[in-house]
Amino acid sequence: MRAHTLRTTYFLPFVVLFALASITAAAQTGRKNDVIIKRDSSRIQALITQMSYEKINYRDLGTADSAATYIYLDQVARVLLKNGKNINVKDSIPPGRIPPDSVGQYADMNNLPTDPFERSVVMANSDQLRDKYEYHHNRAIDGKHGAIVFTSVAVATLVSGIIVASTGDSPDNKTIGTSLAIAGPAVGVVFGLIGFKNYKIHSKKAEKVKSELQRRNQPLTTFSITPHVDPFNKSARLGLRLSF
């Protein structure tokens, strides 16, 4: 009994030291939340939801409602994850992200167009212009297709009406054929003209937007591949975006 007590007392200091070492290691590596250290040395207590090569999406735990927001990597020095991992950002991401051109950057404020559409074109930034071009280009195509379809309907009903009216001796054939030959082309021509008018209007607007982009030496189409990294699931994916 005495030997057993001495043996337990002998190992007790080692057990205490091991427990203290474990607690210290856990305190050094484990964190309650993620920490984003900015390049000005300020810290953001955060819950990071996504990281990419451009920005970090996170919930700001310093706000009352833990608002969802983001920060660009050119403003970040380091990221301390709550699992103990540290990510050094400053050495791999150069500061000074180039923002897109701003609204009104290319406009001559002393000589703005009087036409509302032309004024909106010169005041828009290049991304907005590409969206405008896509809209008016698609509307022009729809108008062109509509004009072709309804013109074809007008011709088809005219021919069909003539054929029906000229076949058989029944008065009904002549009545139906004549009505078809008159009403069909009338409806087809009206809607065909509307489609052609829309085609002309939106084609003209699309060309104005295209000319403004060319004046700025901006591309009409943008093609970008953005990588996204999820440090929690250890996965990555590529985002593809094509605008025109």
C-alpha positions in Angstrom: 0.0 0.0 0.0 2.8 2.4 0.8 4.7 1.5 -2.3 1.6 2.3 -4.4 1.2 5.7 -2.8 4.8 6.6 -3.4 4.6 5.6 -7.0 1.5 7.8 -7.5 3.1 10.7 -5.8 6.3 10.3 -7.9 4.4 10.5 -11.2 2.0 13.3 -10.2 4.3 16.3 -11.1 4.8 14.8 -14.6 1.0 14.5 -15.0 0.5 18.2 -14.0 3.3 19.4 -16.3 1.8 17.5 -19.2 -1.6 19.0 -18.5 -0.2 22.5 -18.3 1.7 22.0 -21.6 -1.5 20.8 -23.3 -3.5 23.8 -22.1 -0.7 26.2 -23.2 -0.5 24.6 -26.7 -4.3 24.8 -27.0 -4.3 28.5 -26.0 -1.6 29.3 -28.6 -3.2 27.5 -31.5 -6.9 27.5 -30.8 -8.9 30.8 -31.4 -12.6 31.6 -30.7 -12.9 33.1 -34.2 -10.9 34.1 -37.3 -8.8 37.3 -37.2 -8.0 39.5 -40.2 -5.0 41.7 -39.7 -5.1 44.7 -42.1 -2.0 46.4 -43.5 -2.4 49.3 -41.1 -2.1 46.7 -38.2 -5.7 47.0 -37.2 -7.6 43.7 -36.5 -11.0 42.5 -37.5 -12.6 39.8 -35.4 -14.4 37.8 -38.0 -16.1 34.6 -39.1 -14.7 34.0 -42.6 -17.2 32.4 -45.0 -15.1 32.4 -48.2 -11.7 33.4 -49.5 -10.6 34.0 -53.1 -7.6 35.6 -54.8 -9.4 38.9 -54.8 -11.3 39.3 -51.5 -12.4 37.7 -48.2 -16.1 37.4 -47.4 -16.7 37.4 -43.7 -19.1 38.3 -40.9 -17.8 41.1 -38.7 -18.1 39.9 -35.1 -17.4 43.4 -33.9 -20.8 44.6 -35.0 -24.0 44.0 -33.1 -25.7 41.9 -35.9 -22.4 40.3 -37.2 -23.0 42.0 -40.6 -21.8 40.1 -43.7 -19.2 42.1 -45.6 -15.9 41.7 -47.5 -12.4 43.1 -47.7 -10.1 43.1 -50.7 -6.8 41.2 -50.2 -4.7 44.3 -51.1 -5.8 45.7 -47.7 -4.9 42.5 -45.8 -1.5 41.6 -44.3 -2.3 38.3 -42.5 -5.2 36.0 -41.8 -5.3 34.0 -38.5 -7.8 31.2 -38.8 -9.5 29.8 -35.7 -8.1 26.3 -36.5 -4.6 27.7 -35.8 -3.4 28.2 -39.4 -1.9 31.5 -40.4 -2.0 32.9 -44.0 0.5 35.6 -45.0 -1.2 37.7 -47.7 1.0 40.8 -47.8 3.9 39.2 -49.7 1.8 37.7 -52.4 -0.8 40.4 -53.1 0.5 43.8 -54.2 -1.3 46.8 -52.8 -3.2 49.2 -55.0 -6.0 47.3 -56.6 -7.0 49.1 -59.8 -10.8 50.0 -59.5 -13.1 50.1 -62.6 -13.6 53.4 -64.2 -16.0 55.7 -62.4 -19.3 57.2 -63.5 -18.7 60.3 -65.5 -15.0 59.8 -65.8 -15.0 60.2 -69.6 -17.7 62.8 -69.8 -17.1 66.5 -70.6 -19.2 68.1 -67.9 -19.2 71.4 -69.7 -20.5 70.0 -72.9 -22.9 67.2 -72.1 -25.4 66.0 -74.8 -28.9 67.3 -74.6 -30.4 63.9 -75.6 -31.2 61.9 -72.4 -29.9 58.6 -73.9 -26.7 60.1 -75.2 -26.1 61.8 -71.9 -26.6 58.5 -70.1 -24.0 56.9 -72.4 -21.2 59.4 -71.8 -21.9 59.4 -68.0 -21.9 55.6 -67.6 -18.8 53.7 -66.7 -17.6 51.0 -69.0 -19.2 48.1 -67.2 -22.6 49.8 -67.4 -22.0 50.5 -71.1 -21.4 46.8 -71.8 -24.7 46.0 -70.0 -26.4 48.7 -72.2 -25.0 47.3 -75.3 -26.1 43.8 -74.5 -29.6 45.0 -73.7 -30.1 47.0 -76.9 -28.3 44.4 -79.1 -30.6 41.7 -77.9 -33.7 43.9 -78.3 -32.6 44.7 -81.9 -32.2 41.0 -82.7 -35.7 40.4 -81.2 -37.2 43.2 -83.4 -35.5 41.8 -86.5 -36.8 38.3 -85.9 -40.3 39.7 -85.2 -40.2 41.6 -88.5 -39.2 38.6 -90.4 -41.8 36.3 -88.8 -44.7 38.6 -89.2 -43.8 39.5 -92.8 -43.7 35.8 -93.5 -47.1 35.4 -91.9 -48.5 38.3 -94.1 -47.2 36.6 -97.3 -48.4 33.2 -96.3 -51.9 34.3 -95.4 -52.1 36.3 -98.6 -51.2 33.3 -100.7 -53.4 31.0 -98.7 -56.4 33.4 -99.0 -56.0 33.6 -102.8 -55.8 29.9 -103.1 -58.9 29.3 -100.9 -60.9 32.0 -102.7 -60.0 30.6 -106.2 -60.8 27.0 -105.4 -64.3 25.6 -105.6 -67.6 27.3 -106.5 -68.8 27.7 -102.9 -69.5 31.3 -101.8 -68.0 30.3 -98.4 -64.6 29.6 -100.0 -64.6 33.0 -101.6 -65.6 34.7 -98.3 -63.1 32.9 -96.2 -60.3 33.2 -98.8 -60.9 36.9 -99.2 -61.0 37.6 -95.5 -57.8 35.6 -95.0 -56.1 37.4 -97.9 -57.0 40.8 -96.4 -56.8 40.3 -92.6 -53.7 38.2 -92.5 -51.4 40.6 -94.4 -52.9 43.5 -92.5 -52.0 42.0 -89.2 -48.7 40.7 -90.4 -47.6 44.0 -91.9 -48.6 46.0 -88.8 -46.6 43.8 -86.4 -43.8 43.4 -88.9 -43.4 47.2 -89.1 -43.4 47.4 -85.3 -40.6 44.7 -85.1 -38.6 46.5 -87.8 -39.0 49.9 -86.0 -37.7 48.3 -82.8 -34.8 46.8 -84.7 -33.9 50.2 -86.1 -34.2 52.0 -82.7 -32.2 49.5 -80.7 -29.6 48.9 -83.4 -28.9 52.7 -83.4 -28.6 52.8 -79.6 -26.3 49.7 -79.6 -24.1 51.4 -82.2 -23.8 54.5 -80.1 -22.8 52.5 -77.0 -20.3 50.6 -79.1 -18.8 53.8 -80.4 -18.4 55.2 -76.9 -16.6 52.1 -75.8 -14.3 52.3 -78.8 -13.6 56.0 -78.0 -12.5 54.9 -74.5 -10.4 52.1 -75.9 -12.5 49.7 -73.8 -13.3 46.2 -75.0 -16.9 45.4 -76.0 -16.6 42.0 -74.3 -15.0 41.0 -71.1 -13.8 37.5 -70.2 -12.6 36.7 -66.7 -11.7 33.6 -64.8 -11.8 34.1 -61.0 -10.4 31.4 -58.7 -12.1 30.9 -55.3 -10.5 29.0 -52.4 -12.4 27.6 -49.4 -9.8 27.1 -46.6 -12.3 25.3 -44.4 -13.3 22.5 -46.9 -9.8 22.6 -48.6 -11.4 23.0 -52.0 -11.0 25.4 -54.9 -13.1 26.3 -57.9 -13.0 28.6 -60.9 -15.6 31.2 -61.7 -16.2 32.1 -65.4 -17.8 35.4 -66.5 -18.4 36.6 -70.0 -20.0 40.0 -70.6 -20.8 41.6 -73.9 
